[in-house]
Amino acid sequence: MWCLGNEMDGDWQLGHRDAEDYGKLAARTARAMRQLDPGIELVACGSSNSSMPTFGEWERVVLTHTYDVVDYISCHAYYEERDGDLGSFLASAVDMDRFIDTVVATADHVGSVLRSDRRIAISFDEWNVWYHDRYENEDIIEGIGNWPVAPRLLEDIYCVADAVVVGNLLISLLKHADRVRSASIAQLVNVIGPIMTEPGGAAWRQTTFFPFATTSRLACGTVLEPRLEVGTYPTAKYGDVPLVDAVVTHDAERARAHCSSSTAPPEARWM
């Protein structure tokens, strides 16, 4: 599985170009790579985030050029509590849902225009809670000649609210499992990671480790969409949002095993 570049819509990238130029280059590159290995899976760069000014149009133009030669379009999203607005932060998955739905609709539109029977999947290959504002003015490298080995960078310390948001983002990804075929939390250790370490010392689990570990352990088999009737609460950023979010997975082998036992733990049946 290969990504054809990274965040190419961003002017912070050395190879930054507009959607038309990137789409043409990605298509040529994809065809060349498939000549060498027809079995590879390829990811075209989607928007760096849903607030980019070219979001939506970027996906449309890129996929117009690459639709028949790639398997995925990428999504990236990071969330943080801003200005003490905990309510909106806890509803971050509402934004992820809209993000995914918009990219899916755009991809399917391109497929319809091209009269293609293929269906482009999503690789949500960067997501996490990241307090980006804390590091905006941080000088990571002091001088081009000073390249330290494994510098301590972006080491967010997470709280319970952060863990709730990570758990809800996992629910959002699972709810869209028919199209989100790959997803990667960024990062795993130290750098905005659920696991922290000390040089030559201990390693410990942050709050965000636990929803990730629970989902990894229990979310097996087929994803089912529950129908929920719940109340809502108002948020400044997303309007009224549900008080409860949920997803269900069904693993036939695990279900058969638990049917023979009346003492199956609740967490084996629900997540």
Contacts in CASP RR format, 6 or more apart in sequence:
PFRMAT RR
TARGET T0000
AUTHOR 0000-0000-0000
METHOD contacts of the structure
MODEL  1
MWCLGNEMDGDWQLGHRDAEDYGKLAARTARAMRQLDPGIELVACGSSNS
SMPTFGEWERVVLTHTYDVVDYISCHAYYEERDGDLGSFLASAVDMDRFI
DTVVATADHVGSVLRSDRRIAISFDEWNVWYHDRYENEDIIEGIGNWPVA
PRLLEDIYCVADAVVVGNLLISLLKHADRVRSASIAQLVNVIGPIMTEPG
GAAWRQTTFFPFATTSRLACGTVLEPRLEVGTYPTAKYGDVPLVDAVVTH
DAERARAHCSSSTAPPEARWM
1 40 0 8 1.000
1 41 0 8 1.000
1 42 0 8 1.000
1 43 0 8 1.000
1 182 0 8 1.000
2 33 0 8 1.000
2 40 0 8 1.000
2 41 0 8 1.000
2 42 0 8 1.000
2 43 0 8 1.000
3 42 0 8 1.000
3 43 0 8 1.000
3 45 0 8 1.000
3 74 0 8 1.000
3 123 0 8 1.000
3 125 0 8 1.000
4 26 0 8 1.000
4 29 0 8 1.000
4 30 0 8 1.000
4 42 0 8 1.000
4 43 0 8 1.000
4 44 0 8 1.000
4 45 0 8 1.000
4 66 0 8 1.000
4 70 0 8 1.000
5 26 0 8 1.000
5 45 0 8 1.000
6 13 0 8 1.000
6 45 0 8 1.000
7 13 0 8 1.000
7 45 0 8 1.000
7 48 0 8 1.000
7 76 0 8 1.000
8 15 0 8 1.000
8 16 0 8 1.000
8 17 0 8 1.000
8 22 0 8 1.000
8 45 0 8 1.000
8 46 0 8 1.000
9 16 0 8 1.000
9 19 0 8 1.000
9 22 0 8 1.000
9 45 0 8 1.000
9 46 0 8 1.000
9 47 0 8 1.000
9 48 0 8 1.000
9 52 0 8 1.000
9 54 0 8 1.000
9 58 0 8 1.000
10 16 0 8 1.000
10 48 0 8 1.000
10 52 0 8 1.000
17 25 0 8 1.000
19 54 0 8 1.000
19 57 0 8 1.000
19 58 0 8 1.000
19 60 0 8 1.000
19 61 0 8 1.000
19 62 0 8 1.000
20 61 0 8 1.000
20 65 0 8 1.000
22 45 0 8 1.000
22 62 0 8 1.000
23 44 0 8 1.000
23 61 0 8 1.000
23 62 0 8 1.000
23 64 0 8 1.000
23 65 0 8 1.000
23 66 0 8 1.000
24 65 0 8 1.000
26 44 0 8 1.000
26 45 0 8 1.000
26 62 0 8 1.000
26 65 0 8 1.000
26 66 0 8 1.000
26 70 0 8 1.000
27 65 0 8 1.000
27 66 0 8 1.000
27 69 0 8 1.000
30 42 0 8 1.000
30 44 0 8 1.000
30 66 0 8 1.000
30 69 0 8 1.000
30 70 0 8 1.000
31 69 0 8 1.000
33 40 0 8 1.000
33 42 0 8 1.000
34 40 0 8 1.000
34 42 0 8 1.000
34 69 0 8 1.000
41 71 0 8 1.000
41 72 0 8 1.000
42 69 0 8 1.000
42 70 0 8 1.000
42 71 0 8 1.000
42 72 0 8 1.000
43 70 0 8 1.000
43 71 0 8 1.000
43 72 0 8 1.000
43 73 0 8 1.000
43 74 0 8 1.000
43 123 0 8 1.000
43 125 0 8 1.000
43 182 0 8 1.000
44 62 0 8 1.000
44 63 0 8 1.000
44 66 0 8 1.000
44 70 0 8 1.000
44 72 0 8 1.000
44 73 0 8 1.000
44 74 0 8 1.000
45 62 0 8 1.000
45 73 0 8 1.000
45 74 0 8 1.000
46 58 0 8 1.000
46 59 0 8 1.000
46 62 0 8 1.000
46 73 0 8 1.000
46 74 0 8 1.000
46 75 0 8 1.000
46 76 0 8 1.000
46 103 0 8 1.000
47 54 0 8 1.000
47 55 0 8 1.000
47 56 0 8 1.000
47 58 0 8 1.000
47 59 0 8 1.000
47 75 0 8 1.000
47 76 0 8 1.000
48 76 0 8 1.000
49 55 0 8 1.000
49 76 0 8 1.000
49 77 0 8 1.000
49 78 0 8 1.000
50 77 0 8 1.000
50 95 0 8 1.000
50 98 0 8 1.000
50 99 0 8 1.000
50 102 0 8 1.000
52 58 0 8 1.000
55 102 0 8 1.000
56 102 0 8 1.000
56 103 0 8 1.000
56 106 0 8 1.000
59 73 0 8 1.000
59 103 0 8 1.000
59 106 0 8 1.000
59 107 0 8 1.000
60 106 0 8 1.000
60 109 0 8 1.000
60 110 0 8 1.000
62 73 0 8 1.000
63 70 0 8 1.000
63 73 0 8 1.000
63 106 0 8 1.000
63 107 0 8 1.000
63 110 0 8 1.000
63 111 0 8 1.000
63 120 0 8 1.000
64 110 0 8 1.000
64 113 0 8 1.000
64 114 0 8 1.000
67 110 0 8 1.000
67 111 0 8 1.000
67 114 0 8 1.000
67 116 0 8 1.000
67 118 0 8 1.000
67 120 0 8 1.000
68 114 0 8 1.000
68 116 0 8 1.000
68 118 0 8 1.000
70 120 0 8 1.000
71 120 0 8 1.000
71 121 0 8 1.000
72 120 0 8 1.000
72 121 0 8 1.000
72 122 0 8 1.000
72 123 0 8 1.000
72 181 0 8 1.000
72 182 0 8 1.000
73 103 0 8 1.000
73 107 0 8 1.000
73 120 0 8 1.000
73 121 0 8 1.000
73 122 0 8 1.000
73 123 0 8 1.000
74 122 0 8 1.000
74 123 0 8 1.000
74 124 0 8 1.000
74 125 0 8 1.000
74 126 0 8 1.000
75 99 0 8 1.000
75 100 0 8 1.000
75 103 0 8 1.000
75 122 0 8 1.000
75 123 0 8 1.000
75 124 0 8 1.000
75 125 0 8 1.000
75 126 0 8 1.000
75 127 0 8 1.000
76 124 0 8 1.000
76 125 0 8 1.000
76 126 0 8 1.000
76 127 0 8 1.000
77 95 0 8 1.000
77 96 0 8 1.000
77 99 0 8 1.000
77 124 0 8 1.000
77 126 0 8 1.000
77 127 0 8 1.000
78 126 0 8 1.000
78 127 0 8 1.000
78 128 0 8 1.000
78 129 0 8 1.000
78 130 0 8 1.000
78 132 0 8 1.000
79 89 0 8 1.000
79 92 0 8 1.000
79 95 0 8 1.000
79 128 0 8 1.000
79 129 0 8 1.000
79 130 0 8 1.000
79 165 0 8 1.000
79 169 0 8 1.000
80 89 0 8 1.000
80 129 0 8 1.000
80 130 0 8 1.000
80 131 0 8 1.000
80 132 0 8 1.000
80 133 0 8 1.000
81 89 0 8 1.000
81 131 0 8 1.000
81 161 0 8 1.000
82 88 0 8 1.000
82 89 0 8 1.000
82 133 0 8 1.000
85 235 0 8 1.000
85 236 0 8 1.000
85 237 0 8 1.000
86 161 0 8 1.000
87 233 0 8 1.000
87 235 0 8 1.000
87 236 0 8 1.000
88 235 0 8 1.000
88 236 0 8 1.000
88 237 0 8 1.000
88 238 0 8 1.000
89 161 0 8 1.000
89 165 0 8 1.000
90 161 0 8 1.000
90 164 0 8 1.000
90 165 0 8 1.000
90 168 0 8 1.000
91 235 0 8 1.000
91 237 0 8 1.000
91 238 0 8 1.000
91 241 0 8 1.000
92 129 0 8 1.000
92 165 0 8 1.000
92 168 0 8 1.000
92 169 0 8 1.000
93 165 0 8 1.000
93 168 0 8 1.000
93 169 0 8 1.000
93 171 0 8 1.000
93 172 0 8 1.000
93 245 0 8 1.000
94 238 0 8 1.000
94 241 0 8 1.000
95 237 0 8 1.000
95 238 0 8 1.000
96 127 0 8 1.000
96 169 0 8 1.000
96 172 0 8 1.000
96 173 0 8 1.000
97 172 0 8 1.000
97 175 0 8 1.000
97 176 0 8 1.000
100 122 0 8 1.000
100 124 0 8 1.000
100 172 0 8 1.000
100 176 0 8 1.000
100 179 0 8 1.000
100 180 0 8 1.000
101 176 0 8 1.000
103 122 0 8 1.000
104 122 0 8 1.000
104 176 0 8 1.000
104 179 0 8 1.000
107 119 0 8 1.000
107 120 0 8 1.000
108 119 0 8 1.000
110 120 0 8 1.000
111 118 0 8 1.000
111 120 0 8 1.000
119 179 0 8 1.000
121 179 0 8 1.000
121 180 0 8 1.000
121 181 0 8 1.000
121 182 0 8 1.000
122 176 0 8 1.000
122 179 0 8 1.000
122 180 0 8 1.000
122 181 0 8 1.000
122 182 0 8 1.000
123 180 0 8 1.000
123 181 0 8 1.000
123 182 0 8 1.000
123 183 0 8 1.000
123 184 0 8 1.000
124 173 0 8 1.000
124 180 0 8 1.000
124 182 0 8 1.000
124 183 0 8 1.000
124 184 0 8 1.000
125 182 0 8 1.000
125 183 0 8 1.000
125 184 0 8 1.000
125 186 0 8 1.000
126 184 0 8 1.000
126 186 0 8 1.000
127 169 0 8 1.000
127 173 0 8 1.000
127 183 0 8 1.000
127 184 0 8 1.000
127 185 0 8 1.000
127 186 0 8 1.000
128 166 0 8 1.000
128 185 0 8 1.000
128 186 0 8 1.000
128 187 0 8 1.000
128 192 0 8 1.000
128 193 0 8 1.000
128 208 0 8 1.000
129 156 0 8 1.000
129 158 0 8 1.000
129 162 0 8 1.000
129 165 0 8 1.000
129 166 0 8 1.000
129 192 0 8 1.000
129 208 0 8 1.000
130 154 0 8 1.000
130 156 0 8 1.000
130 192 0 8 1.000
131 156 0 8 1.000
134 156 0 8 1.000
135 153 0 8 1.000
135 154 0 8 1.000
140 151 0 8 1.000
140 153 0 8 1.000
141 147 0 8 1.000
141 148 0 8 1.000
141 151 0 8 1.000
152 190 0 8 1.000
153 191 0 8 1.000
154 191 0 8 1.000
154 192 0 8 1.000
155 190 0 8 1.000
155 191 0 8 1.000
155 192 0 8 1.000
155 196 0 8 1.000
156 192 0 8 1.000
156 193 0 8 1.000
157 206 0 8 1.000
158 194 0 8 1.000
158 206 0 8 1.000
158 207 0 8 1.000
158 208 0 8 1.000
159 207 0 8 1.000
160 207 0 8 1.000
162 207 0 8 1.000
162 208 0 8 1.000
163 207 0 8 1.000
163 208 0 8 1.000
163 210 0 8 1.000
163 211 0 8 1.000
164 211 0 8 1.000
166 185 0 8 1.000
166 194 0 8 1.000
166 208 0 8 1.000
166 211 0 8 1.000
166 212 0 8 1.000
167 211 0 8 1.000
167 212 0 8 1.000
167 215 0 8 1.000
168 245 0 8 1.000
170 211 0 8 1.000
170 212 0 8 1.000
170 215 0 8 1.000
170 219 0 8 1.000
171 245 0 8 1.000
171 246 0 8 1.000
171 247 0 8 1.000
172 245 0 8 1.000
173 180 0 8 1.000
173 183 0 8 1.000
174 215 0 8 1.000
174 219 0 8 1.000
174 223 0 8 1.000
174 247 0 8 1.000
174 249 0 8 1.000
175 223 0 8 1.000
175 225 0 8 1.000
175 247 0 8 1.000
177 223 0 8 1.000
178 223 0 8 1.000
185 193 0 8 1.000
185 194 0 8 1.000
185 212 0 8 1.000
186 192 0 8 1.000
187 193 0 8 1.000
188 194 0 8 1.000
188 195 0 8 1.000
189 195 0 8 1.000
189 196 0 8 1.000
189 197 0 8 1.000
190 196 0 8 1.000
190 197 0 8 1.000
193 206 0 8 1.000
193 208 0 8 1.000
194 205 0 8 1.000
194 206 0 8 1.000
194 208 0 8 1.000
194 209 0 8 1.000
194 212 0 8 1.000
195 203 0 8 1.000
195 204 0 8 1.000
195 205 0 8 1.000
195 206 0 8 1.000
195 209 0 8 1.000
196 203 0 8 1.000
196 204 0 8 1.000
196 205 0 8 1.000
196 206 0 8 1.000
197 203 0 8 1.000
214 267 0 8 1.000
214 271 0 8 1.000
215 271 0 8 1.000
218 249 0 8 1.000
218 267 0 8 1.000
218 268 0 8 1.000
218 271 0 8 1.000
219 247 0 8 1.000
219 249 0 8 1.000
219 271 0 8 1.000
220 249 0 8 1.000
220 251 0 8 1.000
220 254 0 8 1.000
221 249 0 8 1.000
221 250 0 8 1.000
221 251 0 8 1.000
221 252 0 8 1.000
222 249 0 8 1.000
222 250 0 8 1.000
222 251 0 8 1.000
222 252 0 8 1.000
223 247 0 8 1.000
223 248 0 8 1.000
223 249 0 8 1.000
224 247 0 8 1.000
224 248 0 8 1.000
224 249 0 8 1.000
224 250 0 8 1.000
225 247 0 8 1.000
225 248 0 8 1.000
226 246 0 8 1.000
226 247 0 8 1.000
226 248 0 8 1.000
228 242 0 8 1.000
228 244 0 8 1.000
228 245 0 8 1.000
228 246 0 8 1.000
230 242 0 8 1.000
230 243 0 8 1.000
230 244 0 8 1.000
231 242 0 8 1.000
231 243 0 8 1.000
231 244 0 8 1.000
232 240 0 8 1.000
232 241 0 8 1.000
232 242 0 8 1.000
232 243 0 8 1.000
233 240 0 8 1.000
233 241 0 8 1.000
233 243 0 8 1.000
234 240 0 8 1.000
235 241 0 8 1.000
247 271 0 8 1.000
248 270 0 8 1.000
248 271 0 8 1.000
249 271 0 8 1.000
254 268 0 8 1.000
258 264 0 8 1.000
258 268 0 8 1.000
258 269 0 8 1.000
END
